[in-house]
């Protein structure tokens, strides 16, 4: 029955970021229509089938009290992490289920409103706590961070202590300074979501440069005579570099007679010696700001998801095109200019430009659903799937395949400078 149970649920997701800004986990929001019972064992078996051992930690946020209770009662200790909201623990039956699940070895995560904490009786049942700071707590954390950076902490007559606790997960963190304080200074296990707007706001007066790590990886891959597929993959994981490469491949200075519409086409037409020289020109200006890494990975995740959502069969060129549609749908955030201006500099197919500029054409359903999945509002995903006549089970499978394969560890052997 694992092939049908995923048709009875709808998903959303949020990424969990750890030190070095690696993807440490995925929070998967699970919504169901409570009029249709979902068997917890079949549900967990379907998840397990699609979630690889190499994938990041999976945290299930079950929005159905019935399904959550069934999982707490019957799930094995090997199942994904399960979050339990403080509001649900006011029910004595649910609290008893948490105690029982803890004794069976389930890995539970407490989650509550800003300023709330689990009761002393239930706190030992939870492996982690997922905490939202109050405005006052956030301010205290920022003050501690500022004083540490200014070297004034040790000289303070009365030291302000940080409310951020090592090992916790922090969500709704709106400031990159506070995110750094949580992860780098206080040892938080992860930050749920990423303060993308605040990070990008810091670059409002300068251009965001490509990742130093990605440029080095590409040069090393070319020197090692790696396959075109591997080099294309590395290039596709750095949106700014991908955009610049597509502009470069179609630049008048190269004098190419063919319009380059995909990265693979550009790699084959230009040749690796030309591309290597171009990459060396990018290297001196490349950035090593780790706070941009979650922004890039989230953008690539949307593109990979659109690729998975579209059943293109053997049409590799079509898959590359829909991937590029997803990747460029947010490129304005990194370039700091409107999408229309950014896309006008590229040789894009009408299908891509129609989707990201005019919300029209064959790629719109995949873009709409991919965006909707980046949210805890699971009902919206089901509504869109119905509107676009997309099979919810196939959408859920595509999402799980995508998230289980998102790069979640920094590359080995590369110096982070």
Helices and strands as residue ranges (DSSP letters): H 2-5, E 9-17, G 19-21, E 23-32, H 40-50, E 57-62, H 65-74, E 81-85, G 86-90, H 92-104, E 108-111, H 120-123, E 128-132, H 135-149, G 153-155, E 169-171, H 176-180, I 181-185, E 190-192, H 196-201, H 212-223, H 228-236, H 239-249, G 252-254, H 263-270, H 272-283, G 290-292, H 293-309, H 316-328, H 331-335, H 339-344, H 350-358, H 364-372, H 378-387, H 392-404
